[in-house]
Amino acid sequence: MNFTSKNVFTCLFFRPWLGVPLGIWVAVSIVYYWWLISRIDVLETENKVIKKQLSLGSVHEVIDGATSYTVPEIPDVVGTLCETVHIALVCMGKCTRNITPMLKSLLHHRQNPIHFHFIVDPESMRTLNKLFETWDLPDVKYSCYDAQDRLSEVKWIPNNHYSGVYALVKLLFPSILPDKLEQVIVLDSDLTFLSDVSQLWHMFRNMSSLQFIGLVENESNWYTNQKTRWPALRRGYNTGVMLLDLYKIRSLISWTSVWQKTVNENLNRLKTTALADQDVINAIIKNHPHIVYDISCHYNVQMSTQTLAKNCYGEDVKNIKILHWNSPSKYNIRIRDADYFKNIHQSYVNFDGNLLREKLHRCSQNEVVTYKMNHSDLCLSFRAAQRVKLRTHIYYMDYSYMNVDNFDVTLVLQLSMDRLQFLERIVKYWEGPLSAAIYLSDCEVTKLESILRDWSSTLNIKNNIGYHLVFKHDSVHYPVNYLRNVALENVNTPYVFLMDADFVPMAGLYSYLRESIKLINPYPQKKCLVVPAFETQRYRASPPRYKEELLSRLSIKHLGDVAPFRAREWPRGHRATNYIRWSTATAPYEVDWQSDYEPYLVAHRSIPKYDTRFSGFGWNKVSHSVELRAQGYKLSVLPGAFVVHTPHAPSPDITAFRADPHYRVCLSLLKQEFMDDLKRKYNVTLDDNQRK
């Protein structure tokens, strides 16, 4: 065969049996091989970068036998799951109780980090600080801006909105929020989220250079009557969900001058605003329509009385992104699909907020996470009381009480929901302020509100009771001392009366304690006033109301129906009160601390807090008394005061203490640790019998 260059070329590049010219296969193989070589170089470079980042950003060390990690921070990059979404809300007045279901729904659907910007007054700031501190949510930050002194800037505007002057505060956002904050989503508190809030955040990129406010069209014909309503474009816009490009607002216009001018121009004709900030913003848009960016109606489906929302979502409720309960009737609005939507809202009222502490991915970790869990520790469940943060919402219901004088006193107590009837009984005999920490689950909140508002004729007229909710956590025993601390920390009187909820105060005890405090002046003397405790074993017997009645029913030898509290089961608990002397005393008398003494005390609110390592039953009050003794507090028994314990079913923790030897062993270990810590803390040595 004659091999010419032409034959070789034809043989290599045009072989019919291959189906494809061989030359193309060769060319493709060469290109593919070159691409693989280039990718290997790229991957090697990326691998070096990753190793460098890990060496710098991740710390691995052993601390006291525990492995600790510092999680590297992932940057806040635009368009990623780690881009922070900024949200602003007005939370003043009665906001904090209503805002929680909205926060749950928003956090349930979110993936990105959230930074909340709350416009607050001092009371709501206090509540929000405690809530977010104890909620301990991943990738959630918050800032509070006290706007109480800024209300005068909008208070001059006549306003008929049911939220009062607070409904006008949104007009001040560009001047209240920090200059470094360039974009923010502004929300009302009466929303229910059914989608990820980041969908709204991404809309900022769609705005033109002149658009700086994003809104959903109003879903009613409110603004169509231009003779009696504020001016608006078409049906106007609803400001319950709003995008504010603060950078453009501050750069393009003088916002304060614009809204003030708009208000003054329209007040001459309309005299007042009905929808507060919404009226003003719609009037501004009417004059400057180019500033508004239209958001889809699905992101603000409005549940008002005259709503046209059905035109938005049609027959498919799955189209809804955000529900807005913008009727004065709120969740009791009677419109089509209202029951379906209310059930969604109620599901977030009942939603366990502890579940929101878990997140599939985390974008930052500001502190070292230490994984130190000694599973061989038999008392692990007890130590959880100090390790776990319990979500706490202080002043959940409306509270109004002004300190009377320097001798005023607040009754401080804790209870669970099944003991709520005790609280109703107490307030019948206690006229003064009361601070109550209530341990409950999320799904019991509605029941609590219903009892306080609708079912209890005693509690529903009281506005001097501070209700502080502590939400249940499965991994801890009943956190009795944490609850006591919550109630103790949230009083606004100089003195506190530390009592348990299953006692009934004598008649006129509040007035008597105030007079005794004024007479003795215990704070400068570092004194605690003892209120003697008694008990009756008769379920249906009315507790004695006065000392004479009590003495007539009292038998030190236990022949009567009233006796010193737990004189049979635990005499050391109250023996130091000296009941025999009390029965004839007419003036306060001092007593010494004794082993296991746990009296009910009146003291200045600056006394030490309770030790939270003690949860469940046993030594929780005694540990507090021991610390008071270590700090040098003295005791003075009040001759004209008493409280009476009434019988009730035992708590699960008492049952466990009595039945489970492991429970008692752990309690002994905790007592030993506490006494050792106390000795180091105060450099004191207590008598040996104090440690028994």
Secondary structure, DSSP 8 states (H G I E B T S, - for coil): ----HHHHHHHHH--GGGSS-HHHHHHHHHHHHHHHHHHHHHHHHHHHHHHHHHHHH-EEEEETTEEEEE-------TTSTTS-EEEEEEE-TTHHHHHHHHHHHHHHH--S-EEEEEEE-HHHHHHHHHHHHHH--TTEEEEEEE-GGGTHHHHTS-B--TTGGGGGGGGGHHHHS-TT--EEEEE-SSEEE-S-THHHHGGGGGS-TT--EEEEE-SSSGGG-TTTS---STT-EEEEEEEEEHHHHHHH--HHHHHHHHHHHHHHHH-SBSSTHHHHHHHHHHH-GGGEEEE-GGG-EE--TT--THHHHTT-GGG-SEEE--STTGGG--STTHHHHHHHHHHHHSS-GGGGG--S--S---S-EEE---TT-TTHHHHHHHHS---EE-S-S-------STT-EEEEEEEEGGGHHHHHHHHTT--S-EEEEEEE-GGGHHHHHHIIIII-TTGGG--SEEEEEEE--TTSS--HHHHHHHHHHS--SSEEEE--TTEEE-TTHHHHHHHHHHHH-HHHHTEEEEE-EEEE--SSS----SHHHHHHHB-TTS-SSEEETTTTT-GGGTGGG-HHHHHH--S-EEE---TT---EEEEETTS----TT--SSSSHHHHHHHHHHHTT-EEEE-TT--EEE------HHHHHHHH-HHHHHHHHHHHHHHHHHHHHHHT----GGGG-
